[in-house]
Amino acid sequence: MIGISADFDPVHKGHLKLIEKGREISEETGDEVVIYMNKGYSANHAPFFTDFESRKEMALKAGADRVVPIEGLHHRLTLAYSVPVRIAMMIEEGVVDYVDATGVNVSIPMIIKQAKKFARKGIFSGIPRHLPNRNVIRWFAVNEFLYKKYLRKMKFHIIEEVSMDGKVSGREIRKSIIENNMEIPESAKEVLPKTSIKILERAIKQGSIPSSRDFDIITHRMNKYSRAKLMNIAYLNADAINNIIKWRNYYDEASIWATFRKSGYGPVLTRLAISAIEQEVTKKEVSDLIKSYEKQGIIPPDQTVSNTVNRAWYVSRKSEHGLNVSQAHAKFRKGVQLKNMGDLNFDGGLSIRSFEVDKLKSGMNANLYVDKNDILACEIRTNDGKIKSPLKLPAEYATYLRLLIDSQFIHINGSIVERERGLRVNIQIYQ
């Protein structure tokens, strides 16, 4: 099979060139051209402008033989995790040739050289932003990495991106249609195949596009959820959660984006975090999903859940011995032999009033969070309300727990236990 992976939102003349290249290969091999098309959420973690059925029809009209939907990934995983899953799927389904595009005058040998370097390291989450065509490098690198599992890899065919007075961009096409009162302007028609224009016009008339987020759900959760409840949602770190609380009330998309900017989130991570809030994606859900792919040998060692936990443990211990967090992270990534793995089960102390003691029982959930003063704390719901308490932990364990909370997908559970010294919070790290 000949594979192409894309959003195709909508199918424009740049996408048409990808399919034409696929057809050219098909004439020699006799294989079908298959589009692996994202459904539900785009690769950039946003809802689509054009509905799936319309995009599928556009791709088939443009010359594809078949369309395979890819769903359930892009509101749960970053590209560093979703790309290995998609490539593994294509290899397993028999894709031999893969077609992609890069910018004009980009050196393919340079991309291959960089990709092999990252493949050797097994790192797909730390590809520097300054590298041109960073995502193409990631695809090359993952293809190389997965050779160890499948003993075969896809052959890449890279064409130049179509340029018509500038790069042909789906984002610009969508923007121009919206700004033109949902009519396709002539500037957009110039870069769209006639079949895409016809299908888009029909979909606009039917009201099936543009799709959008459920901002009623998103604003409700951001306005009403407690710190402890927000802490369960994937891709929300402590700073983001405290800013969400601080800047309530939310009433539109702009107010939501402003809060994530204040939290240091870039556009891609913001879209992923908003998608996770919209679908109420939990850290446990993401952690379990990653672990399921780990078992299949799809996720590189550097990106496993256990490696994330062990990195936090190493950094916390080194931070207590003079290294700052960034220095310790850099040292860990160069490769270290850990004498001890990160503790997965430990106790923290409580600071509660005497009348609250009788309300607590062993087994009660103690939901962890970081309070507005940047202090680790827990919230315990009782029959007549809730009790909040800071956590008492040794310094290195406090650093360790905070790093895991800010990892954005590590699942952590707290529960009340009775020890010889009285009531404590037992903290369990799931890996």
Secondary structure, DSSP 8 states (H G I E B T S, - for coil): -EEEEE--SS--HHHHHHHHHHHHHHHHH---EEEEEE-SS-TTS---SS-HHHHHHHHHHTT-SEEEEE-SSTTT--HHHHHHHHHHHHHHTT--EEEEEE-TT--HHHHHHHHHHHHHHT-SS---TTSTTHHHHHHHHHHHHTHHHHS---EEEEEE--BSSSB--HHHHHHHHHHTTTS--HHHHTTS-HHHHHHHHHHHHHT--S----HHHHHHHHHH--HHHHTTBTT--HHHHHHHHHT----SHHHHHHHHHHTT--HHHHHHHHHHHHHT-BHHHHHHHHHHHHHTT-S-GGGSHHHHHHHHHHHHHHHTTT--HHHHHHHHHT----SS---SEEEEB----HHHHTT--TT-B-EEEE-TTS-EEEEEEETTEEEEEE-B--HHHHHHHHHHHTTSS--EEEEEEEETTEEEEEEEE--
